[in-house]
Amino acid sequence: MMTDDTTQAGRVRMHAGGPEFSSVIWGSMRCEEQFSSVGELADFLRFLLDHGVTTLDTANVYGIPHPYTVEEFLGKAIAEVGRDKFEIVTKAGIQRISPHRTVNRVRHFDFSEKEIRRSVDRSLEKLGIDYADAILLHRPDYLMEPAETAGALDALIAEGKTKHVGVSNFSPSRLKLLTSKLKAPVVTNQVEFSPIHVEPISNGVFDTAMLDGHVPMIWSPIGGGRLMTGDDERVVRIRGVLAEVAKRNGLAGAAEAAIAFVARHPARGVPIIGSGKRERLEGAIQAVNNPLDRQDWYDVLAAYEPSLSI
Ligand SMILES: NC(=O)c1ccc[n+]([C@@H]2O[C@H](COP(=O)([O-])OP(=O)(O)OC[C@H]3O[C@@H](n4cnc5c(N)ncnc54)[C@H](OP(=O)(O)O)[C@@H]3O)[C@@H](O)[C@H]2O)c1
């Protein structure tokens, strides 16, 4: 994941039989709030490409204020820049109440073949692309029928609608259940990990990734901004330690130190940066190229929970 040029993202093979992504991924969840026009977003995408950030993360459900609108906005910007310059990851399975999805009475999850197909077809149409580089199951559907869901994912690959498949927010046992029926490899598990959300280091998610040979994608590496703006005691304590760690490592600040913390875990998870600000993307690239040393990493972990580093 390291490159000689610390201003450029590197390349990461997500699985032996999987895709190569950039070592920093950009997440589009907040893009409607961050960019006021397609042209502005397209300029930002060009900036990402100039820095080696070629992988874009999105989802059928993303949209502010109403779910299900981001992919159309993002798709128009991708069309301006060129689809073939990017790896595009999207997700299916979340059902939200929205004027754009009036059949939903309650928030729920749906991994039935019918819904996965409907969602993926809609994503491809809204994004204006013929195929995705990876389709992920977004959040566990507790009513998942493993053979049906696995069959739907394998069929999407066979039909050329996606190059690869993966999951998000899956526990190790749920992943095993799915892979017991799936022919294609799961190329990633996209999970939350940050100095204020450390569960994957101890709940088996990262151990399983390393055993299975897939690289996790890391969402909200700075807690969706909460790490920088939160005022509860623990967050303030962690932010203080991160600021010190940033100084020691020549990083821009606490947010960048958080990304360097994430990058240090041997599961080598690839952070998805949700910022729409260029300087924050540059800082994230520098951080990924300079993961923390062992003592700084444990210093941050101890700020989260002292007993974890005793
Ligand atoms: N699979 C899932 O269930 C799941 C869930 C959530 C997200 N995701 C994916 O992960 C991506 C990243 O998630 P995220 O946006 O929550 O990630 P994040 O990078 O932790 O948070 C980004 C947010 O933090 C703010 N921020 C960044 N640096 C800051 C600083 N120094 N001071 C104050 N605020 C700062 C950004 O604002 P600015 O724009 O102003 O910098 C933005 O609002 C999403 O876009 C999505 O693709 C996946």
The ligand as an SDF file (V2000), in Angstrom:
LIG
                    3D

 48 52  0  0  0  0  0  0  0  0999 V2000
  -21.2960    0.5090    4.3280 N   0  0  0  0  0  0  0  0  0  0  0  0
  -21.8890    1.3370    5.1620 C   0  0  0  0  0  0  0  0  0  0  0  0
  -22.7780    0.9650    5.9430 O   0  0  0  0  0  0  0  0  0  0  0  0
  -21.4660    2.7820    5.1760 C   0  0  0  0  0  0  0  0  0  0  0  0
  -21.9410    3.6450    6.1660 C   0  0  0  0  0  0  0  0  0  0  0  0
  -21.5160    4.9790    6.1370 C   0  0  0  0  0  0  0  0  0  0  0  0
  -20.6450    5.4170    5.1380 C   0  0  0  0  0  0  0  0  0  0  0  0
  -20.2180    4.5480    4.1690 N   0  0  0  0  0  0  0  0  0  0  0  0
  -19.2940    4.9890    3.1000 C   0  0  0  0  0  0  0  0  0  0  0  0
  -18.1510    5.5460    3.7070 O   0  0  0  0  0  0  0  0  0  0  0  0
  -17.9320    6.8530    3.1870 C   0  0  0  0  0  0  0  0  0  0  0  0
  -17.2640    7.6960    4.2260 C   0  0  0  0  0  0  0  0  0  0  0  0
  -18.1180    7.8520    5.3580 O   0  0  0  0  0  0  0  0  0  0  0  0
  -18.1330    9.2200    6.1460 P   0  0  0  0  0  0  0  0  0  0  0  0
  -18.4900   10.3290    5.2300 O   0  0  0  0  0  0  0  0  0  0  0  0
  -18.9470    9.0290    7.3590 O   0  0  0  0  0  0  0  0  0  0  0  0
  -16.5480    9.3120    6.4900 O   0  0  0  0  0  0  0  0  0  0  0  0
  -15.6150   10.2550    7.2900 P   0  0  0  0  0  0  0  0  0  0  0  0
  -14.4710   10.5590    6.3770 O   0  0  0  0  0  0  0  0  0  0  0  0
  -15.3500    9.6540    8.6310 O   0  0  0  0  0  0  0  0  0  0  0  0
  -16.4500   11.6040    7.5660 O   0  0  0  0  0  0  0  0  0  0  0  0
  -16.6010   12.6120    6.5980 C   0  0  0  0  0  0  0  0  0  0  0  0
  -17.3080   13.7840    7.2530 C   0  0  0  0  0  0  0  0  0  0  0  0
  -16.4410   14.3330    8.2530 O   0  0  0  0  0  0  0  0  0  0  0  0
  -16.2100   15.7180    7.9600 C   0  0  0  0  0  0  0  0  0  0  0  0
  -14.8110   16.0250    8.2780 N   0  0  0  0  0  0  0  0  0  0  0  0
  -13.7130   15.4970    7.7010 C   0  0  0  0  0  0  0  0  0  0  0  0
  -12.5750   16.0090    8.2410 N   0  0  0  0  0  0  0  0  0  0  0  0
  -12.9830   16.8840    9.1650 C   0  0  0  0  0  0  0  0  0  0  0  0
  -12.2880   17.7340   10.0420 C   0  0  0  0  0  0  0  0  0  0  0  0
  -10.9480   17.7730   10.0800 N   0  0  0  0  0  0  0  0  0  0  0  0
  -13.0120   18.5190   10.8700 N   0  0  0  0  0  0  0  0  0  0  0  0
  -14.3600   18.4630   10.8460 C   0  0  0  0  0  0  0  0  0  0  0  0
  -15.0940   17.6720   10.0130 N   0  0  0  0  0  0  0  0  0  0  0  0
  -14.4000   16.8800    9.1840 C   0  0  0  0  0  0  0  0  0  0  0  0
  -16.4570   15.8690    6.4710 C   0  0  0  0  0  0  0  0  0  0  0  0
  -16.8170   17.2050    6.1790 O   0  0  0  0  0  0  0  0  0  0  0  0
  -16.1260   17.9880    4.9350 P   0  0  0  0  0  0  0  0  0  0  0  0
  -16.7670   17.4820    3.6920 O   0  0  0  0  0  0  0  0  0  0  0  0
  -16.4760   19.4070    5.2580 O   0  0  0  0  0  0  0  0  0  0  0  0
  -14.6610   17.7500    5.0020 O   0  0  0  0  0  0  0  0  0  0  0  0
  -17.6200   14.8980    6.2700 C   0  0  0  0  0  0  0  0  0  0  0  0
  -18.8470   15.5050    6.6540 O   0  0  0  0  0  0  0  0  0  0  0  0
  -19.3220    7.3300    2.7360 C   0  0  0  0  0  0  0  0  0  0  0  0
  -19.2630    8.3620    1.7770 O   0  0  0  0  0  0  0  0  0  0  0  0
  -19.8690    6.0570    2.1770 C   0  0  0  0  0  0  0  0  0  0  0  0
  -19.3780    5.8840    0.8550 O   0  0  0  0  0  0  0  0  0  0  0  0
  -20.6090    3.2490    4.1890 C   0  0  0  0  0  0  0  0  0  0  0  0
  1  2  1  0
  2  3  2  0
  2  4  1  0
  4  5  1  0
  4 48  2  0
  5  6  2  0
  6  7  1  0
  7  8  2  0
  8  9  1  0
  8 48  1  0
  9 10  1  0
  9 46  1  0
 10 11  1  0
 11 12  1  0
 11 44  1  0
 12 13  1  0
 13 14  1  0
 14 15  2  0
 14 16  1  0
 14 17  1  0
 17 18  1  0
 18 19  2  0
 18 20  1  0
 18 21  1  0
 21 22  1  0
 22 23  1  0
 23 24  1  0
 23 42  1  0
 24 25  1  0
 25 26  1  0
 25 36  1  0
 26 27  1  0
 26 35  1  0
 27 28  2  0
 28 29  1  0
 29 30  1  0
 29 35  2  0
 30 31  1  0
 30 32  2  0
 32 33  1  0
 33 34  2  0
 34 35  1  0
 36 37  1  0
 36 42  1  0
 37 38  1  0
 38 39  2  0
 38 40  1  0
 38 41  1  0
 42 43  1  0
 44 45  1  0
 44 46  1  0
 46 47  1  0
M  CHG  2   8   1  16  -1
M  END
$$$$
